[in-house]
Amino acid sequence: MRTKRIVSWIMTIVIACIMYFGEPFVLSSNSSKEDKTQITLYAPTHMQVAFKHALKNSEMQEDYEMVMVNDKNADICVEYGKENDEEYFKFAFSPFVVAYTQQEDYIKQLEKSEVVIPSQYEKNYREIDFLKIIDEVRKDGLWENLGVSKLDKIKVFYPERESVYWNDFFDFMLITINGGIYPQTAKEFETANEVVKEFEESIYTEGLSDFKEQISRTGGFPENVLYVLPEQEAYINGSFSKEIFFPTVTVYLNYYIKRNELTNILISHFSDNNFFAGGSFYYVLVNEYYRNNEYLEIPTSVDYITGERNVYNVAKIPKNKEAILSTNAQEQ
């Protein structure tokens, strides 16, 4: 009797799976006879699969198909620097990191000169004092001054002003220059901003809008080059070996979705965790290395990366940062 009951359970599960997975196939076959309504998506390429999951979990995929476009007027638009715009919803974030060669002899020299130091929270991890890098590229741009022998001039690649990363990267620079906190006065802001301009104008730095292209052109992460970029970009940009350093204090690159009737429906299904559908929108995102409020930690077992971790220090950015600086400027 027990054997029959077990067999019966197995058959029931098999039939249920056939019905569950077979139904979408049938619906897909039938719907292919008719054109589905297109939903356009403007977002990073690696977010596409997550948004398709959201569409599936909202049960809209029977009538709609998602198509990526390079147009901010898309039905679904992901943008940046919208922290003060109530029309946008923040759904993901990625801390800025510094990517460097994995060659341990160079890293050991940076440790000896205390450019690379133990993590504040976990001594087995290493962090980089990026202010020392900023100061050096504003002067001689010599690796020797950073404690590294056998290397000549340093090169730092960073997000340029016209890139989507700039708003948050600028905050990272201000905080780094201002001792780990956002400027509290107009004078602090002006001082830090001047240093940022000198960093940009240095012959030892170069702004980028496309990290993938540049990483490809440099053949990965050479020993004389530092890349400052969002963590997610460091993970997905090719299988080049690299060491990831968190700065002693970092900030997030934040991702926002513009609210409208369609996106509000999708947002309401972002947390839906359908096992058979492959998990929730947020689960798919984190497996593309986008951190989010439901999954603060990313998978950190990657063969060609060392230094990956989920322990780091993030600075708080005042929501009314412009107002703070404006008020202080008027008082001075």
N, C-alpha and C positions, 0 to 999 in steps of 0.2 A: 504493500500500500504506500509506504513511504517513497519508494522508487517511482511509482506512478505519479505521486503528487509532485515530486521534484521535476519529472519529465514534463508534467502539465504546466508547472511554473515557467520552465525554460521555453516551452512552446508559446506561452502567453507573452513572454518578454520578446521573443523573436518576432511574433506577429505584430506586437505594438511597435517595435522598431521599424518593421517593414512599412507599417501604416504611416509612421511619423516621417521617415525619410522618403518614402515613396510618394506621399502626397505632394510635397514641394516639387518633386520631379515631374509629376503629372501636371501640376499647375503651371510649372515652367514650360512644359511642352505645349500646353494649351495656349499659354499667354504668348508664346513665340509666334503664334499665328497672327497675333495682333500686336501692333506697336505699343510698347509701354511708354508712358509719359517720362521724359527725361528730367532728372533732378541734377542740376549742375553743382559741382563742388570745387571751391577754391581753398586749397589747404596743402600742407606738406605732403609729398607723395606717400610717405610711410604712414599717414593717417587714413588713407583711403579704405583699407580693409576694415578698420574700426568703424568708420561711418557706414560702411555697407552692413556691418553687424547691427548697428543701431537701426538701420532701415529694416533689416530682417526682424529684429525684436519688436519693432513697432507694427509688424504685420502689414507693411506698406509695399513690400517687394513684389507682390503679385501684380501691382498696377504701375509701379515705378521702377526705373533703373537709374543708377547713379553714374554720372560721367564727370571726370575731372576736367577743369578748364583753367586757363590762365587769365581770369577776369574777376575782379573784386565785386562785380555785379551779379555773381553767381547766387543761386538759391541758398547755398550754404557757404558762408564766408568765414574763414579763420584769419584772424588778424592779431596784431601785437600792439603793446603800448596803450591799451584801452582800459587801464585801471580805474579811470574816473568817468567812464562812459557807461551809464546804466543800461544802455541798449545792448551791451555785450556781456556774455557769461564766461567766466574763467573756468576752463575744464582740464588744463594740463600745464605742466611746468618742467623746466630742465635747468639745473644749476650750471653756471659757467665753470669750466675746468681748464686746466693747462695740460696739453698733450705734448709729450717729448719722447725721445728715443728710449728704448728699453736697455741700452748699453749701461750696465751697472757701474763701470769704471767712471763714467762721466757723472752719474748720479751721486756716487760716493764723494766725489770732489765737491759737488754742490751741497752735500750734507756737511762736509767739513767746514765750508765757508758759511754755513747756516742760512743759505738761500733755500735749501730744502730742510725742513725741520719735522720732528715728530708731531702727530696730530694732537690737538688739544684734548680730545675725548678718548682716543685710542692710540696708545704709543706705538703700536705695531704698524700703523699707517703713517704715510709721509705726506706733508703738505708743503706748498711753496709760498714763500714770502714774495708776493708779486710786486710789492712796492720797490723791492731791490732791483727787480727787472726794469720797472718804469724809470727809476733813477738812472740806471746804467745806459739805457737807450737814449736818454736825454743828454748824455755826456759823451763818453768815448765809445760805447757799444762794444766793449771788449769782453770776451768770455773770461779772459785772465783775471779781470777785476771781480768776477763772480766766483773765482777760485778754480776755474777749469783750465787746465793746461792743454797744449796741442791743438787748441781751436782758436780761430782769429776773431772775426766779427760775428756778432750775434744778429739773428733775424727773428722778428716777432710778427706773426700774422694775427690779425684781430678783425672783428666786424667793422666794416666801414660805416660812415654816417648814413649813407643811402640804403643800407641793408635793413632787413626786417628786424635784425637783432639790436640795432643801435640804441633804442630807448632804454632797454634794460642793461645793455652793456655799459652805457654811459653812467647809469646808477652804480654799477659795479666799480667803475673807475673812480667815481667820486668817493665812494665808501672806502676803497683801498687807500686813496691818497689822504683821506681825512681821518685816518687812524681807526678804521673799522666801523664808523657810524656815518649816517647821512649828514651832510652839512646842516648845522642848526642856525646859521646866520648867513646874511648875504655876503659878508666878508669871507667866511669859510668857503662858500660856494665859489666866489670869484677866484680865490687862491687855488682851489682844486681844479677849477675849469681851465685856468692858465696852464697847469701841469698837463691836463688832458690834451690841450692844443699842442704843447711841446712834444708830447708822446706821438701824436698824429703826424707832426711835421718832421719827425726824426727820419734820417735816412736808413735807420736800422729797423723800422717798422713798416708794415704795409697793410692797408685795409682791404678786406675781401667781402664780397657779397655771396660768393659761391665757394664754400670750403671744399666740396667734393672735387671740383676742377683743380684747385691749387694743390690739394693733397696728392692728387694723381700726378701732377706735373713735377712735384718735388720727390716723387717716388716713395711717398709715405712720410715718415717723421725722421728726417736726418738729425745727426747729433748737434748741428749748429743752429737748429730751428726750433722755436716754440710756437705752438698754436694755442690761442685763447679762443674757445668756442663753447657752445652749449654741449653738455654731456652727451645728449642724444646724438648729436652730429659726430662726436668722437667715436661712438659705438658703431654707427651704421655706415660710416665712410670707408668702405673697403675693408679688406682683411689685413691691412698693414699693421705690423707689430708696433705697439706704443705703450708708454707708461702714462697713466692718468694721474695728475696731481690736483687735488682740490686746493684752491687758495686758502690761506688762513681764515679769510672771510669771503664768502661769495654771495651772489644774488641769483634769483631765478630769471630765466627767459620764460615769460608767461604767454600762454596761448588762449585766445578768446574766440568765442563763436558769436556772430551777430544774431540777435534774437529776431525772429519773425514767426508767422503762424506755423510754418513747416518746422523750423528748428526747435520751437518750443515743444512740439510733439516728440521730436527725436530726443531732446534733452530729458523729457519725462521718462524715457526708456533707457537712458545711459546706464542705469544701475541694474537693469534686468539681467539676471544671471541664468540664462538658459543653457544647461549643461550640454544638451544635444546640439545646440546651435554654436557651441564653441566658446561659451562664456559671455560676459557682459562687454559693452563698449569699452569700459575702463580696463577690463582685463586684457583685451586685445591691445589697447594702447600701451600698457606697461610692458607687454612682450615685444613692443617696438621701441622700448626704452624711454617712453614718455611717463614721467612720474605724474601722479594725480592724487586727489584727496582720498580716493578709495584704495589706492596702491601707492604708498609713499616710497616703497622700496622696489628697485628694479632687479631683474636677474643679473647676477654679477659673475657668473662663470662663463667667461669668454676666453678662448684659447689664445688669441693674439693680443690680449690686453692684460696688463698688470696694473695694480693700484686701484682697481675698481672696488667700490664699497658703497655702503649706505650710511656712513657716519661722516658728517661734515657740519660746518657752521655757516648758517645763512643769516645775513643781516636783515633787519626790518626796514622796509621803505615806508616813510610816512605817506598816508593816503592823500594828505593835503600838502604835499611837499612844495608845490608852487606857491601856495598861500603862505606857508611858513617863511619862505625866502622873501616873498613880496612884502610881508608885514615887517620883517626885520630890516629890509632895505629902506622902508619908509621911516623907521624909528632911528636910523643912523644919519 
